[in-house]
Amino acid sequence: MPLKSILLKYWGYSQFRPMQEDIIQSVLDGNDTLALLPTGGGKSICFQLPAMVLPGICIVISPLIALMKDQVENLCRRGINAKAIYSGMHPKEIEIILNNAVYGDVKLLYVSPERLQTDTFREHLKKMKVNLIAVDEAHCVSQWGYDFRPPYLKIADIKALLVKVPVLALTATATPIVVEDIQNKLEFTKKNVFQKSFERKNLNYFVIKSDDKLARLLRIINKIKGTGIIYVRSRKKTIEIANFLNKNGIKAGYYHAGLENNIRNDQQKRWMNDSNRVIVATNAFGMGIDKPNVRFVIHIDLPDTLEAYFQEAGRAGRDEQDAVAVILFDNADISALDQNFQNAFPEKEYIKNVYQALGNYFKIPEGSGKDQSFDFDLREFCDQFGFNLISAYNSLKFLEKEAYILLNEDMNQASAIHFTISKEDLYRFQIENPSTDNFIKIILRSYGGVFSDFIRISESELAKRSNSEVIKVQKMLQLLVKMQVLNYIPQKTKPFISFLIERISVNSIFLSRETYEFRKENAFKRIEAVKEYVNSLTKCHQQFLLEYFGECKSKRCGKCDICIERNKMELNEYEFNNILQQIKPILKLKISTVEEIVERIEADEDKILKVLQWLLDNDKIIKIDEMKYGWAL
């Protein structure tokens, strides 16, 4: 079947987005491929469609459980058999999925990078007919990447088990050094990169310094028509700002990883269908969300990296219509960014102490605990052991990056059941246990596939259909578990910790240079880049971002706040830069009068005066007295 026919059949699109078809063809030709497509560029179709074309199964490696589950649900709705395996799942559930991947018709299997190292997975992998290895968020494989994860380095190991199976690596953001490193770490047979320009011609970037950010926020939202996202750092702030907007006549919801499943889904749904115009969110919001008509994305807390900012800002204007990305900041935000950097890197000894306390908290002896999961209350844990909340959280993330544990904050997981006996045995059980008969019949009428797989269920829906209460449904399911009729996995209501290996001695905890020192050095550089971006008064914002990602021949966008001010001067880019490059060394070397500057520059005097006035207005030069000027930086 032609590629476009498959695209239309399963995804409903008649045309590919730019570069998608070339990437897909490269994979179908058996080539290792790196695809760099900005947020909203349609990365997932680049591996999902080849998985449908080629015989066998595609292994998708992703670090994001929420995104895995979201993509699996979307694929299943399209009639494509997809499964995901991640920490915290019932062992029987994992076993069934792996067996279906080997002997069934699963087309895409999503796994975390840590899963690749387990003996059980590798033994099943050898029996699978794998057609493609897709590495999502591929920047995680590079120590130069902004979210380096050591388990990603093990991906190359499975290539030895899957001879001649191509690798497709995908990411939305990567600097040139990361692009090179990804291909090396994944052991590409030859260099092969498809890179779409990071330029978004319809997206206008603004950076606004304000002493009253909330008042400015209102003015911006009232000026721009359409829906938008406001990004903040803290969960508490999502609610506070949403309430502030609602009080000022702007319908707003809020979203963060700590919300209960039904509240989070409701908030997302209200924003998606435009019942709420604005959603105020932490960076937990956005993955897998494809709302094309977002007209603005506003950050009122500074992001830690330009990579993260570019991804989040890129959620505006996916319909190719004009949209804006705004950063609102003040001097306190710069200080907060520095403090956040310090908090993000607790001392190594502190991280080891957190690991030791974690084992004690769950009463796990050394040498045990592997693949066990426990509900986890971070605040209670910190109170019990006297840890700082932020430092403890970041310590856990370091332990996660070294694949000792996994902290799962995603509670968007419905309950699931699986009948452990055959249909014939179940029929006999119902006759012998008439008190369960009606309830079992309701389950069988409500859900298909319960004998072959774990099926997601709703206790409240079963309660309605059985004219009962949710708690009675839960008790009946637990009774059937005791009677060895089915497996029941209740919905997670709290974050949980999974131990990926046996608990080890605290002295054996190893934090590699790549995970800690090197990561700290890179994080510092990235924070400095964010500061430079928001403090820059002469460089076009889009041009700044494009150069950060290696596109050094870009032109001014003409639409950001920097360009708008420049346009008022009626100088073209060449004239402005030419005069600026002459003024800067003069004033850096010596305080000078306007007359002295004009005499030394080869350009029209009127244009020189315009550039000088612009530099003065934007605090690049300072007035020493009534006659003389100096360079401000």
Buried (B, 14 or more C-beta within 10 A) or exposed (E): EEBEEBBEEBBEEEEBBEBBBEBBEBBBEEBBBBBBBBBBBBBBBBBBBBBBBBEBBBBBBBBBBBBBBBBBEBBEEEEBBBBBBBBBBBEEBBEBBBBBBBEBEBBBBBBBBBBBBBEEBBEBBEEBEBBBBBBBBBBBBBBBBBBBBBBBBBBBEBBEEBEEBBBBBBBBBBBEEBBBBBBEBBEBEEEBBBBBBBBBEBBBBBBBBBEEBBEBBBEBBEEBEBBBBBBBBEBEBBBBBBEBBBEBEBBBBBBBBBBEBEEBEBBBEBBBEEEBBBBBBBBBBBBBBBBEEBBBBBBBBBBBBBBBBBBBBBBBBBBEEBBBBBBBBBEEBBEBBEEBBEBBBBEBEBBBBBBBBBBEBBEBEEEEBEBBBBEBEBEEBBEEBEBEEBBBBBBBBBBBBBBBBBBBBBBBBBBBBBBBBEEEEBEEBBEEBEEBBEBBEBBBEBBEEBBEBBBEBBBEBBBEBBEBEBEBBBEBBEBBBEEEBBBBBEBBEEBBBBBBBBBBEBEEBEBBEBBBEBBEEBBEEBBEBBBEBBEBBBBBBBBBBBBBBBBEEBEBBEBBBBBEBBEEBEBEBEBBBBBBEBBBEBBEEEBBBBEBBBEEBEBEEEBBBBBBEBBBEBEBBBEEEEEBBBBEE
